[in-house]
Amino acid sequence: MIYLDNSATTRTLPQAAERAMAAMTEDYFNPSAAYSPAVAVERAVNAVRVTIAGAIGGSADELIFTSGGTESNNMAIFGSLGVMRGSGRIIVGATEHPSVFEPFRSLEKRYNVQTAAVDGQGRIDIDAFARLVTADTLLVSIMQVNNEVGAVNEIAALNRILKAKAPHALLHVDGVQGFLKVPFRARDCDLYSISGHKFHAPKGVGALYVKKGVRIAGGLMGGGQENNLRSGTTNAPGVLAMETAVKDYLQHAEAYRAGMMECKMRLYQNLIRLPDVALNGPEPAQGAPHILNMSFLGVRGEVLLHALEENSIFVATGSACSAHKNGKNRILAAMGIEGARQEGAIRFSLCHDNTLAEMDETAAAVEVALFTLRRFKRR
């Protein structure tokens, strides 16, 4: 099997799974309880805050544990707006994940919702963004790495523009696809979302970084966990497993990133030589190391996906969380990619376990499938 849909989810690191299992079967105590074994679990959970926040240069008291990227994104958006007065402007990137884009759409009756355009490579157009920011801007949400084409946004530059024109506005960054894979500094934003299963931790656990001094409304009411911002029994097995995955990534970050980029470049070079193939997104070396989006003209992406599946090669036609409504891909459309090119798009997303041999085998399988499918279509 060759798994190339790591942007949808990753295989849980065996060591992380083992730590979760130990937390479920041995150290299974509720960290909110008062007796010593539970207190030990609470200390271990709090130590994870140091590890994860430290990975972006933040501090432990700035981290809230959540169930994953969707909750983190929703908490950042609704939580920050929930403590603000007035109904000024809020800005969302045109290519944001549905867990960001749809919350902004739901706020259109209360706020002046504006959409920040992207260029043909999928990056936020900085000049257009600068024109969009006004003094009454309250909140901006921009992804660090585009989950479909791998474009990396210039977050620091966007933050400088925002703070210059609207000093009190907040910048939320969806870091789900960027965390650990692309360097990031917490000081360049106010809120930052993380999802464990995108970097080999289990599903159902994530975090939201909230810069010290930033006020947000609580998400869930109840027992007062996470400083009264997110009540509910702490998912200690998930949190501890997430730390194991983060520590592994931090220990090998340079090698992991270089390995993914090498595989991505190999796959791109193999595919771009085929007839009627186009790149979607930035030049491969300029994008995130783990995402490559290509269009294969004359073939529907879904058909090619299933042809590769017959060879136990697993890819995607786009985000697993955004069924393409009415056959349209909102992300590619925002980049100006329409028609046959949009219809034939495939996303290949890698992890550090992928190999150059797998890239060669994938490209060979694509070549055979294209020859067969295009010949069948002509008939």
C-alpha positions as CSV (number, residue, x, y, z in Angstrom):
1,M,0.0,0.0,0.0
2,I,1.1,3.6,-0.8
3,Y,-0.7,6.1,1.3
4,L,-0.7,9.6,-0.1
5,D,-3.6,11.2,1.7
6,N,-1.8,12.4,4.8
7,S,-3.5,15.8,4.7
8,A,-6.7,14.0,5.5
9,T,-5.2,12.0,8.3
10,T,-1.9,10.4,9.3
11,R,-1.1,6.9,10.7
12,T,-0.7,7.2,14.5
13,L,2.9,6.9,15.5
14,P,3.3,3.5,17.2
15,Q,4.9,5.1,20.3
16,A,2.1,7.6,20.5
17,A,-0.5,4.8,20.4
18,E,1.4,2.9,23.1
19,R,1.4,6.0,25.3
20,A,-2.4,6.4,24.8
21,M,-2.9,2.8,25.6
22,A,-1.0,3.1,28.8
23,A,-3.0,6.2,29.8
24,M,-6.2,4.3,29.1
25,T,-5.3,1.0,30.9
26,E,-2.8,2.0,33.6
27,D,-2.8,5.8,34.3
28,Y,-6.5,6.1,33.6
29,F,-7.3,8.5,36.4
30,N,-9.3,11.7,35.8
31,P,-6.8,14.5,36.0
32,S,-9.3,16.7,37.9
33,A,-9.5,14.2,40.8
34,A,-7.7,15.0,44.1
35,Y,-5.8,11.8,44.9
36,S,-2.2,11.3,44.0
37,P,-2.4,9.1,40.9
38,A,-4.8,11.6,39.3
39,V,-2.6,14.5,40.3
40,A,0.3,12.8,38.6
41,V,-1.8,12.5,35.4
42,E,-2.6,16.2,35.7
43,R,1.1,17.1,36.0
44,A,1.8,15.0,32.9
45,V,-0.9,16.7,31.0
46,N,0.3,20.2,32.0
47,A,3.8,19.2,30.9
48,V,2.4,18.6,27.4
49,R,1.4,22.3,27.3
50,V,5.0,23.2,27.6
51,T,6.1,20.9,24.8
52,I,3.4,21.9,22.3
53,A,3.3,25.7,23.0
54,G,7.1,25.7,23.0
55,A,7.2,24.3,19.5
56,I,5.9,27.6,18.3
57,G,7.6,29.8,20.9
58,G,4.6,30.1,23.2
59,S,4.2,29.4,26.9
60,A,2.2,26.6,28.6
61,D,-0.5,29.0,30.0
62,E,-1.4,30.0,26.4
63,L,-2.5,26.6,25.3
64,I,-6.1,25.1,25.5
65,F,-6.6,21.5,24.7
66,T,-9.5,20.7,22.3
67,S,-10.9,17.8,20.2
68,G,-9.1,18.9,17.1
69,G,-8.8,21.5,14.3
70,T,-12.5,22.1,13.8
71,E,-13.2,22.9,17.5
72,S,-10.0,25.0,17.7
73,N,-11.0,27.0,14.7
74,N,-14.6,27.5,15.9
75,M,-13.5,28.4,19.4
76,A,-11.0,31.0,18.0
77,I,-13.6,32.6,15.8
78,F,-16.7,32.6,18.0
79,G,-14.8,32.8,21.2
80,S,-12.9,36.0,20.2
81,L,-15.9,37.7,18.7
82,G,-18.0,36.7,21.8
83,V,-16.1,39.2,24.0
84,M,-15.9,42.0,21.4
85,R,-18.3,44.9,21.2
86,G,-19.7,46.3,18.0
87,S,-20.2,44.8,14.6
88,G,-17.2,45.9,12.5
89,R,-15.4,44.1,9.7
90,I,-14.1,40.5,9.8
91,I,-12.0,39.0,7.1
92,V,-11.6,35.4,6.0
93,G,-9.3,34.0,3.4
94,A,-11.0,32.8,0.2
95,T,-9.4,29.3,0.4
96,E,-9.9,28.6,4.1
97,H,-10.9,25.2,5.4
98,P,-14.7,24.8,5.9
99,S,-14.3,24.9,9.7
100,V,-13.2,28.5,9.2
101,F,-15.0,29.5,6.1
102,E,-18.5,28.4,7.1
103,P,-18.4,30.0,10.6
104,F,-17.6,33.4,8.8
105,R,-20.4,32.8,6.4
106,S,-22.8,32.3,9.3
107,L,-21.8,35.7,10.8
108,E,-22.8,37.8,7.7
109,K,-26.0,39.2,9.3
110,R,-24.1,40.6,12.3
111,Y,-20.7,41.6,10.8
112,N,-19.3,43.0,7.6
113,V,-17.7,39.8,6.4
114,Q,-15.0,40.3,3.7
115,T,-13.1,37.7,1.7
116,A,-9.4,38.0,1.2
117,A,-8.5,37.0,-2.4
118,V,-5.6,34.7,-3.3
119,D,-3.3,34.7,-6.2
120,G,-3.0,32.0,-8.8
121,Q,-0.7,30.0,-6.6
122,G,-3.2,30.0,-3.7
123,R,-1.4,32.5,-1.4
124,I,-3.2,35.5,0.1
125,D,-2.7,38.5,-2.2
126,I,-0.9,40.8,0.2
127,D,-1.7,44.1,-1.7
128,A,-5.4,43.2,-1.9
129,F,-5.4,42.3,1.8
130,A,-3.9,45.6,2.7
131,R,-6.7,47.4,0.9
132,L,-9.3,45.2,2.6
133,V,-8.2,46.0,6.2
134,T,-9.9,49.0,7.8
135,A,-9.7,50.6,11.2
136,D,-12.9,48.8,12.3
137,T,-11.6,45.4,11.5
138,L,-12.1,43.0,14.5
139,L,-10.9,39.6,13.4
140,V,-8.9,38.0,10.5
141,S,-8.6,34.3,9.9
142,I,-5.9,33.1,7.5
143,M,-4.5,29.6,7.1
144,Q,-0.8,29.0,7.5
145,V,-0.7,26.3,4.8
146,N,-3.4,25.6,2.2
147,N,-4.6,22.0,2.7
148,E,-5.3,21.4,-1.0
149,V,-2.4,23.0,-2.9
150,G,0.3,23.5,-0.2
151,A,0.6,27.3,-0.6
152,V,2.3,28.9,2.4
153,N,1.0,32.3,3.5
154,E,3.2,35.1,4.6
155,I,1.6,35.3,8.1
156,A,4.2,37.7,9.6
157,A,3.6,40.2,6.8
158,L,-0.1,39.9,7.0
159,N,0.0,40.5,10.8
160,R,2.1,43.6,10.4
161,I,-0.4,45.1,7.9
162,L,-3.3,44.2,10.2
163,K,-1.8,45.7,13.4
164,A,-0.7,48.9,11.6
165,K,-4.3,49.6,10.3
166,A,-6.3,48.0,13.1
167,P,-4.1,47.6,16.3
168,H,-6.9,46.0,18.3
169,A,-7.8,43.4,15.7
170,L,-7.0,39.8,16.2
171,L,-5.3,37.4,13.7
172,H,-6.3,33.8,13.9
173,V,-4.1,31.3,12.0
174,D,-5.4,27.9,11.1
175,G,-2.1,25.9,11.6
176,V,-3.6,22.5,11.1
177,Q,-1.6,21.7,7.9
178,G,1.4,23.8,8.9
179,F,2.2,22.9,12.5
180,L,5.7,21.2,12.7
181,K,5.9,20.9,8.9
182,V,6.6,24.6,8.2
183,P,8.4,26.8,10.8
184,F,6.1,29.2,12.7
185,R,6.4,31.8,15.5
186,A,3.5,32.4,17.9
187,R,4.4,36.1,18.1
188,D,3.1,36.5,14.5
189,C,-0.5,35.8,15.4
190,D,-3.0,36.0,18.3
191,L,-4.6,32.6,18.0
192,Y,-3.3,29.4,16.3
193,S,-5.1,26.1,15.8
194,I,-3.6,22.6,15.9
195,S,-5.0,19.1,15.2
196,G,-3.2,16.0,16.4
197,H,-4.1,13.5,13.7
198,K,-2.3,15.6,11.1
199,F,1.1,14.9,12.7
200,H,0.8,11.2,13.7
201,A,-1.2,11.7,17.0
202,P,-4.6,10.1,17.4
203,K,-7.8,11.6,16.1
204,G,-10.0,13.6,18.5
205,V,-7.3,15.7,20.1
206,G,-5.9,19.2,19.3
207,A,-5.1,22.5,20.8
208,L,-5.7,26.3,20.4
209,Y,-2.9,28.7,21.2
210,V,-4.3,31.9,22.7
211,K,-1.7,34.7,23.1
212,K,-1.4,36.1,26.6
213,G,-3.7,39.1,27.0
214,V,-6.2,37.9,24.3
215,R,-9.7,37.4,25.7
216,I,-12.0,34.8,24.4
217,A,-15.4,33.4,25.5
218,G,-15.5,29.9,26.8
219,G,-16.5,27.1,24.5
220,L,-18.2,24.5,26.7
221,M,-19.8,25.1,30.1
222,G,-19.5,22.6,32.9
223,G,-16.7,21.5,35.2
224,G,-14.4,24.5,34.4
225,Q,-11.5,22.6,32.8
226,E,-9.0,24.5,30.7
227,N,-9.3,27.7,32.8
228,N,-13.1,27.7,32.4
229,L,-12.7,28.0,28.6
230,R,-13.4,24.4,27.6
231,S,-15.2,22.3,30.1
232,G,-15.2,18.5,29.9
233,T,-13.0,15.7,31.2
234,T,-9.5,16.1,29.8
235,N,-8.7,13.6,27.1
236,A,-5.5,12.6,28.8
237,P,-4.7,9.6,26.5
238,G,-5.0,11.8,23.5
239,V,-3.0,14.7,25.0
240,L,-0.2,12.5,26.1
241,A,-0.1,10.7,22.8
242,M,0.0,14.1,21.1
243,E,3.1,15.0,23.1
244,T,4.9,11.9,22.0
245,A,4.1,12.7,18.3
246,V,5.3,16.3,18.7
247,K,8.5,15.3,20.4
248,D,9.3,12.8,17.7
249,Y,8.7,15.5,15.0
250,L,10.8,18.1,16.9
251,Q,13.6,15.6,17.3
252,H,13.7,14.8,13.5
253,A,12.1,18.0,12.1
254,E,14.9,18.9,9.6
255,A,15.2,15.3,8.3
256,Y,11.4,14.9,8.1
257,R,10.9,18.1,6.2
258,A,13.8,17.4,3.8
259,G,12.6,13.9,3.2
260,M,9.1,14.9,2.4
261,M,10.3,17.7,0.1
262,E,12.6,15.3,-1.7
263,C,9.8,12.9,-2.3
264,K,7.5,15.7,-3.4
265,M,10.0,16.9,-6.0
266,R,10.6,13.4,-7.3
267,L,6.9,12.8,-7.7
268,Y,6.4,16.2,-9.4
269,Q,9.3,15.6,-11.8
270,N,7.9,12.2,-12.7
271,L,4.4,13.5,-13.3
272,I,5.0,16.8,-15.0
273,R,6.7,15.0,-17.9
274,L,3.4,13.2,-18.8
275,P,1.2,14.8,-21.5
276,D,-1.6,17.2,-20.5
277,V,-0.6,17.6,-16.9
278,A,-0.6,20.9,-15.0
279,L,0.5,22.0,-11.5
280,N,-2.0,23.6,-9.2
281,G,-0.4,25.9,-6.5
282,P,3.0,27.3,-6.0
283,E,6.2,25.9,-7.6
284,P,6.8,22.7,-5.6
285,A,10.0,23.9,-3.9
286,Q,8.1,27.1,-2.7
287,G,5.2,25.3,-1.1
288,A,4.8,23.1,2.0
289,P,6.9,20.0,1.8
290,H,4.0,17.5,2.0
291,I,1.4,18.7,-0.5
292,L,1.4,18.4,-4.3
293,N,-1.7,19.2,-6.4
294,M,-1.7,18.2,-10.1
295,S,-4.4,18.3,-12.8
296,F,-4.6,15.5,-15.4
297,L,-6.6,16.8,-18.3
298,G,-9.1,14.6,-20.0
299,V,-9.7,12.5,-16.9
300,R,-12.0,13.1,-14.0
301,G,-10.1,13.2,-10.7
302,E,-12.5,10.8,-9.0
303,V,-12.0,8.2,-11.8
304,L,-8.2,8.5,-11.6
305,L,-8.4,8.2,-7.8
306,H,-10.3,4.9,-8.0
307,A,-7.9,3.6,-10.8
308,L,-5.0,4.2,-8.4
309,E,-6.9,2.6,-5.5
310,E,-7.0,-0.6,-7.5
311,N,-3.2,-0.5,-7.2
312,S,-3.5,0.2,-3.5
313,I,-2.4,3.8,-4.0
314,F,-4.5,6.2,-2.0
315,V,-4.8,9.9,-3.0
316,A,-7.6,12.5,-2.8
317,T,-9.4,15.0,-5.1
318,G,-9.4,17.6,-2.3
319,S,-10.1,18.2,1.4
320,A,-11.8,15.3,3.1
321,C,-13.9,17.9,5.0
322,S,-15.2,19.7,1.9
323,A,-17.4,17.6,-0.3
324,H,-17.3,19.6,-3.6
325,K,-20.7,21.0,-3.7
326,N,-22.3,21.1,-7.1
327,G,-19.2,19.5,-8.5
328,K,-17.2,22.7,-7.7
329,N,-13.9,23.0,-5.8
330,R,-14.1,26.3,-4.0
331,I,-10.4,26.4,-3.3
332,L,-9.3,25.9,-6.9
333,A,-12.0,28.2,-8.2
334,A,-10.6,31.0,-5.9
335,M,-7.3,30.5,-7.6
336,G,-8.8,30.9,-11.1
337,I,-8.7,27.1,-11.9
338,E,-11.9,26.0,-13.6
339,G,-13.2,23.5,-16.1
340,A,-11.3,20.5,-17.2
341,R,-8.3,21.5,-15.0
342,Q,-10.4,21.6,-11.9
343,E,-12.2,18.4,-12.9
344,G,-9.0,16.5,-13.2
345,A,-7.3,17.7,-10.0
346,I,-5.6,15.2,-7.6
347,R,-4.0,16.0,-4.3
348,F,-1.0,13.9,-3.2
349,S,-0.1,14.5,0.5
350,L,3.0,13.0,2.0
351,C,4.4,12.1,5.4
352,H,8.0,11.3,6.5
353,D,7.4,7.6,6.1
354,N,7.0,7.9,2.3
355,T,9.9,6.9,0.1
356,L,11.3,7.8,-3.3
357,A,10.5,4.3,-4.6
358,E,6.9,5.0,-3.7
359,M,7.0,8.2,-5.7
360,D,8.3,6.3,-8.7
361,E,5.7,3.6,-8.4
362,T,2.9,6.1,-8.0
363,A,4.0,8.0,-11.1
364,A,4.2,4.8,-13.1
365,A,0.7,3.8,-12.0
366,V,-0.7,7.3,-12.9
367,E,0.9,7.0,-16.4
368,V,-0.7,3.6,-17.0
369,A,-4.1,4.8,-15.7
370,L,-4.0,8.0,-17.8
371,F,-3.2,6.0,-21.0
372,T,-6.1,3.6,-20.3
373,L,-8.7,6.2,-19.2
374,R,-7.9,8.7,-22.0
375,R,-8.1,6.0,-24.6
376,F,-11.4,4.8,-23.2
377,K,-12.8,8.4,-23.2
378,R,-11.8,8.9,-26.9
379,R,-13.7,5.9,-27.9
